[in-house]
């Protein structure tokens, strides 16, 4: 079965942990704190790749004023 573009944009806890170079436990803690937006499918967490990229962009330091 071929994955559509939309379904390929959904990540598991394992994929988010690998992508952000974190442990799965840390991902779960960040979700619980509301720092990573996710949604549940049954007993499993899923994340939109776009939301994960947004988190990274928000962490970038702002250009300093010269």
Long-range contacts (C-beta under 8 A, 24 or more apart in sequence): 9-48, 9-49, 9-50, 10-46, 10-47, 10-48, 10-49, 11-46, 11-47, 11-48, 11-49, 11-52, 12-44, 12-45, 12-46, 12-47, 13-44, 13-45, 13-47, 15-47, 16-47, 16-52, 19-52, 20-52, 20-56
